[in-house]
Amino acid sequence: MALLIARRWRDPLVVTAVVWVIAVVLTLPLPRVDGHLVGSDGLRYFATLRSLVFDRDLDMTNDYRLLGVPAQERTPRGLPANPFPIGPALFWLPFYLVACALAAGLAAVGVPIVLHGVGFVYEAPVCLASALAAGVAFLVLRPGIVRRGGAEAGNATLACFALAWATPALYYAIAEPSMSHALSLFSNAVFLRVWLERENSFDARRMMGVGAAAALCALVRWQDAVVLAAPLVELVSAAASPRLPPWSAARAGGLLLATFGAGMIPQFVEWRAVYGAWLVLPQGAGFFSPHPHVIETLLSLRHGLLTWHPIFLLPLLGLLAVPAGKGRLALTIGLVFALTLWINASVERWWADDAFGGRRFVSLIPWLAFPAAWGLEWLRARVPTRAIVACLLALVLWNGLLFVQYRLGWISRSEAPTWRQFTIDRLLLRRPAP
């Protein structure tokens, strides 16, 4: 038993999860300008949670006031708008209830604490839960990369480790865990685990499980409903072959979509309560542009995915070096990537405001871990392993330096940095001249 525990603690992915949680714990005592641990979009995710627990409604007028959220435009129902999904609030609910019980217990023994559901004692468990979920995501994901992706275990671990530390996942697990990205990392890892668990089986239990997992993804970030493309492509492929009769395919597809729809009921209810319609685009009609900015989304200095996080070149290489028998999986991953890229590039503000790099692609990281492992296998057959590991560690360091630059405000969080800021100043960790 002791040997097993020792091996687990030498596991880079276990260490990653633990370090991420510890990093959040260590930052809890730091002073905050606004007095809150949750921030940015996380304020409105948290407002949903507090409103559900304390007010038992979805009118967030008083919740926004307590959190210091600026006045929001009013919806047709006369309520303040909240364009963000309900999933994070539902995920955090058990942790928040524990925090409420803890606060009540502290107040009962004379500790001066405000019992209105806002403050460090309530917000800390939410941030810790998201950081832990992000770290655990890679542990959930790795067995599928080995069993269904056909990768060697060492390459699967190395791919997950690189994607954890050299991508925006690092920032949104540690610095902004109250946003939805850490949870989208987890929900997509769960989806892949469920979907790939019994591949090519179309019985009711699997279809309902996959539909529920897809709903989990969409509840956390509604854009992640694109994961439904994976089981639908699988069904169409099976129906086109003799192994699955058309009627059986239609029944399986119906169960999949019905379960997904049932899982989305909390979101439909929230939209109905706040906006007056069961299905809406809460960000408004101007959220999307008719002209996708694909090249800019990938290559711009203004938060371009590959420019800010060149580690993503590794899974793109893997999609060109697919192992034998994994062609359909690779095509499915490529399709989900293309759909996500199209959605993100079609948003009017394709740079995602004050994003740390390609934050809207964090949900894709579990998908790209498969071709990342394939890319490593292709490289290790041609390049010494030490050279590959050294290159990956350099990319991790490059991302870490960018983390420091960005967090300290040494580069603009919304505009494109200069090439000098992006290279020389980053390596020297130099604050730009005033």
DAJOUR-V16107 format. One record per residue. N is the residue number from 0. RES is the residue in one small letter. SS is DSSP state (A for helix, B for strand, O for the rest). NEAR is the number of other C-alpha atoms within 10 Angstrom. Layout:
# DAJOUR-V16107
N_RES_SS_NEAR, N_RES_SS_NEAR
This chain:
# DAJOUR-V16107
0_m_O_6, 1_a_A_7, 2_l_A_8, 3_l_A_9, 4_i_A_10, 5_a_A_10, 6_r_A_11, 7_r_A_13, 8_w_A_13, 9_r_O_11, 10_d_O_13, 11_p_A_15, 12_l_A_22, 13_v_A_17, 14_v_A_15, 15_t_A_21, 16_a_A_21, 17_v_A_16, 18_v_A_16, 19_w_A_22, 20_v_A_22, 21_i_A_15, 22_a_A_15, 23_v_A_21, 24_v_A_16, 25_l_A_10, 26_t_A_12, 27_l_O_16, 28_p_O_10, 29_l_O_9, 30_p_O_10, 31_r_O_11, 32_v_O_7, 33_d_O_10, 34_g_O_14, 35_h_O_18, 36_l_O_27, 37_v_O_27, 38_g_O_20, 39_s_O_12, 40_d_O_16, 41_g_A_20, 42_l_A_20, 43_r_A_26, 44_y_A_25, 45_f_A_27, 46_a_A_25, 47_t_A_27, 48_l_A_27, 49_r_A_25, 50_s_A_20, 51_l_A_17, 52_v_A_14, 53_f_A_12, 54_d_A_13, 55_r_O_11, 56_d_O_15, 57_l_O_21, 58_d_O_21, 59_m_O_23, 60_t_A_16, 61_n_A_14, 62_d_A_24, 63_y_A_21, 64_r_A_12, 65_l_A_14, 66_l_A_19, 67_g_O_13, 68_v_O_17, 69_p_O_8, 70_a_O_11, 71_q_O_13, 72_e_O_11, 73_r_B_13, 74_t_O_14, 75_p_O_12, 76_r_O_14, 77_g_O_12, 78_l_O_18, 79_p_B_19, 80_a_O_22, 81_n_O_25, 82_p_O_17, 83_f_O_21, 84_p_O_23, 85_i_O_26, 86_g_A_26, 87_p_A_27, 88_a_A_25, 89_l_A_18, 90_f_A_18, 91_w_A_22, 92_l_A_17, 93_p_A_14, 94_f_A_18, 95_y_A_25, 96_l_A_15, 97_v_A_13, 98_a_A_20, 99_c_A_20, 100_a_A_12, 101_l_A_14, 102_a_A_20, 103_a_A_15, 104_g_A_12, 105_l_A_13, 106_a_A_14, 107_a_A_11, 108_v_O_8, 109_g_O_8, 110_v_O_11, 111_p_O_10, 112_i_O_13, 113_v_O_12, 114_l_O_13, 115_h_O_13, 116_g_O_22, 117_v_O_20, 118_g_O_17, 119_f_A_16, 120_v_A_18, 121_y_A_26, 122_e_A_21, 123_a_A_20, 124_p_A_19, 125_v_A_25, 126_c_A_28, 127_l_A_24, 128_a_A_21, 129_s_A_31, 130_a_A_32, 131_l_A_24, 132_a_A_22, 133_a_A_30, 134_g_A_26, 135_v_A_19, 136_a_A_24, 137_f_A_28, 138_l_A_20, 139_v_A_18, 140_l_A_24, 141_r_A_26, 142_p_A_17, 143_g_A_21, 144_i_A_29, 145_v_A_18, 146_r_A_13, 147_r_O_17, 148_g_O_23, 149_g_O_18, 150_a_O_24, 151_e_O_15, 152_a_A_15, 153_g_A_13, 154_n_A_22, 155_a_A_27, 156_t_A_24, 157_l_A_20, 158_a_A_27, 159_c_A_26, 160_f_A_21, 161_a_A_20, 162_l_A_28, 163_a_A_26, 164_w_A_21, 165_a_O_26, 166_t_O_28, 167_p_O_26, 168_a_A_27, 169_l_A_26, 170_y_A_27, 171_y_A_24, 172_a_A_31, 173_i_A_24, 174_a_O_20, 175_e_O_24, 176_p_O_28, 177_s_O_32, 178_m_O_25, 179_s_O_26, 180_h_A_26, 181_a_A_31, 182_l_A_31, 183_s_A_31, 184_l_A_29, 185_f_A_29, 186_s_A_27, 187_n_A_27, 188_a_A_29, 189_v_A_21, 190_f_A_26, 191_l_A_21, 192_r_A_21, 193_v_A_20, 194_w_A_23, 195_l_A_19, 196_e_A_16, 197_r_O_12, 198_e_O_12, 199_n_O_16, 200_s_O_17, 201_f_O_22, 202_d_O_14, 203_a_A_15, 204_r_A_13, 205_r_A_21, 206_m_A_25, 207_m_A_21, 208_g_A_18, 209_v_A_29, 210_g_A_28, 211_a_A_23, 212_a_A_26, 213_a_A_33, 214_a_A_29, 215_l_A_27, 216_c_A_28, 217_a_A_26, 218_l_A_28, 219_v_A_30, 220_r_O_22, 221_w_A_18, 222_q_A_16, 223_d_A_25, 224_a_A_17, 225_v_A_18, 226_v_A_29, 227_l_A_21, 228_a_A_16, 229_a_A_19, 230_p_A_23, 231_l_A_17, 232_v_A_15, 233_e_A_18, 234_l_A_21, 235_v_A_15, 236_s_A_15, 237_a_A_18, 238_a_A_17, 239_a_O_12, 240_s_O_10, 241_p_O_8, 242_r_O_10, 243_l_O_18, 244_p_O_12, 245_p_A_16, 246_w_A_10, 247_s_A_14, 248_a_A_21, 249_a_A_15, 250_r_A_14, 251_a_A_23, 252_g_A_21, 253_g_A_16, 254_l_A_22, 255_l_A_25, 256_l_A_20, 257_a_A_16, 258_t_A_20, 259_f_A_24, 260_g_A_17, 261_a_A_13, 262_g_A_19, 263_m_O_21, 264_i_A_14, 265_p_A_16, 266_q_A_22, 267_f_A_19, 268_v_A_17, 269_e_A_20, 270_w_A_23, 271_r_A_15, 272_a_A_16, 273_v_A_24, 274_y_A_23, 275_g_O_16, 276_a_O_15, 277_w_O_14, 278_l_O_13, 279_v_O_14, 280_l_O_13, 281_p_O_16, 282_q_O_12, 283_g_O_9, 284_a_A_9, 285_g_A_11, 286_f_A_13, 287_f_B_17, 288_s_O_15, 289_p_O_9, 290_h_O_11, 291_p_O_18, 292_h_O_21, 293_v_A_17, 294_i_A_11, 295_e_A_17, 296_t_A_25, 297_l_A_20, 298_l_A_15, 299_s_O_17, 300_l_O_20, 301_r_O_27, 302_h_O_28, 303_g_O_24, 304_l_A_28, 305_l_A_18, 306_t_A_20, 307_w_A_24, 308_h_O_23, 309_p_O_16, 310_i_O_23, 311_f_A_20, 312_l_A_14, 313_l_A_22, 314_p_A_23, 315_l_A_16, 316_l_A_17, 317_g_A_23, 318_l_O_21, 319_l_O_13, 320_a_O_19, 321_v_O_23, 322_p_O_18, 323_a_O_7, 324_g_O_10, 325_k_O_12, 326_g_A_13, 327_r_A_13, 328_l_A_19, 329_a_A_22, 330_l_A_15, 331_t_A_19, 332_i_A_21, 333_g_A_17, 334_l_A_17, 335_v_A_21, 336_f_A_19, 337_a_A_13, 338_l_A_17, 339_t_A_21, 340_l_A_20, 341_w_A_16, 342_i_A_20, 343_n_A_23, 344_a_A_23, 345_s_A_19, 346_v_B_18, 347_e_O_16, 348_r_O_14, 349_w_O_23, 350_w_O_28, 351_a_O_20, 352_d_O_12, 353_d_O_15, 354_a_O_18, 355_f_O_28, 356_g_O_30, 357_g_O_24, 358_r_A_21, 359_r_A_24, 360_f_A_20, 361_v_A_25, 362_s_A_26, 363_l_A_20, 364_i_A_25, 365_p_A_29, 366_w_A_25, 367_l_A_25, 368_a_A_31, 369_f_A_30, 370_p_A_30, 371_a_A_32, 372_a_A_29, 373_w_A_30, 374_g_A_25, 375_l_A_27, 376_e_A_22, 377_w_A_17, 378_l_A_17, 379_r_A_15, 380_a_O_9, 381_r_O_9, 382_v_O_12, 383_p_O_10, 384_t_A_14, 385_r_A_10, 386_a_A_11, 387_i_A_14, 388_v_A_14, 389_a_A_11, 390_c_A_13, 391_l_A_21, 392_l_A_16, 393_a_A_13, 394_l_A_20, 395_v_A_22, 396_l_A_15, 397_w_A_19, 398_n_A_24, 399_g_A_18, 400_l_A_17, 401_l_A_27, 402_f_A_20, 403_v_A_15, 404_q_A_23, 405_y_A_19, 406_r_A_15, 407_l_O_10, 408_g_O_12, 409_w_O_19, 410_i_O_21, 411_s_O_15, 412_r_O_18, 413_s_O_15, 414_e_O_14, 415_a_O_16, 416_p_O_16, 417_t_O_13, 418_w_A_11, 419_r_A_10, 420_q_A_21, 421_f_A_17, 422_t_O_14, 423_i_A_11, 424_d_A_19, 425_r_A_23, 426_l_A_14, 427_l_A_10, 428_l_O_15, 429_r_O_12, 430_r_O_14, 431_p_O_12, 432_a_O_5, 433_p_O_3
